[in-house]
Amino acid sequence: MTFKIINGILMLVAVYMGIKQGYAMFSGKPEMIDLFSKWGFNRTGLMINGAITIIAALLILFPETFVWGNFLMAAGILLIICFHLLDKDLKGMAIELPFLLLNLVIVYLQHPLKSV
């Protein structure tokens, strides 16, 4: 029971961060445009990436789409990590690692509302 509560809290944190970051990308916040434009993303590409991030965060909420949501979220984070590594930006990569690990831990603990 304790693991379900902990995982529920971790899930809500991941969903909140996914929606927050996805909205920042989708709405074209200047810091997001600066970050992604150096990797070749135009405004449309950034909006698509933001929409996918928001959708992934929402998919995490439902037991039926839980793994797919985490997969999409982790893939997006891994993409950003790879771009940071291409730039030899270890600090940027290190900042993203806990978010990737969060998705992996959530998958390991499974959806708290999943029936056994």
N, C-alpha and C positions, 0 to 999 in steps of 0.2 A: 504493500500500500504506500509506503514511504517513497519508493522509487517512482510510482505513478504520479505522486504529488510533485516530486522534484522534476520529473520529465514534463509534466504539465506546465510548470513554471518556465523551464528551459524552452519549451515549445512556444509559449507566449512571447518570450524575449526574442526568439528567432523570427517569429511572425512580425512582431513590432519593428524589428530592425529591417526586415525585408521590405515591409511596406514603406517605411521611412526612407530607406535608400532608393527603393524603386520609384517612389514619388519624386525624389530629388533628381533622379535621372530623367524620368518621364517629363517633368516640368522644365527641365533644362537649367537647373541651378548653375550659376557661373563656375563654381568650383568643380562640378561634375563635367561641364563642358571642357574646362581646362585640362582635367585629368584624362578624359577619354579622347580628346582631340589629338593629343600627342601619340596616341595609339592608332590613329586613323579613323576614329568614329566620327561621323558627321552628326548633325542634330537628329536626323531621322533614325540613324542607327542607335543613338543614345536613347531615344524614346522607345524604340522596340526593346532594347535591353532592359529599360525600366519597367515596361509593361510585363515582360517575361518574369522579372524579379517579383513584381506585385502578385502575379498569378501563382508563381511558385510558393510565395508566402501563404496565400490563401489555400492552396492545395494541401499544405501541411496540416491544416485544421481538421480535415476529414479523414477518418480511418481508411477509407477506400482509396484515397489519392495521396496518403501520407508519404509513402516511399517516393513517389514521383515528384512531389513537391520538394522533398529534401534533396533528391537527385538533381533537379533543376537548379535549386539554390546552390548546392555544392559545386555544380558545374560552372555556374556564373562566378563564384568566388575563386575557383581554380583558374578560370580564364584570367581574372584580374591578377592572381598570383603569378601566372606565367608572364603576363605583360610586365609586371614589376621585375621579374627575374631577367627578362630580355633587356631591361633598362639598367640592370645590375643594381637595383634599388632594394637592398636587403631589408631596410627599415620598413618600406611599404609592404614587402612580402610578409614580414613578421607581424605587421598589424592585421593582415588578413587571415593568418593561420588560426587564431582562436575561433573565428567565425566558421571556418571550414570544419574544425574539430567539433564545434557545437552541433553542426548538422550530423556529423558522424555519430556523436554520442546520442543524439536524439533518436537516430535510426536504431542504434544498438538497444536502447531502452524501450523502444517500440511505442506506439500510440497509447496514451493512458486510457482511452475509452474503448480500445480494441477488446472485443470479447474473446475469451480464451477458448 
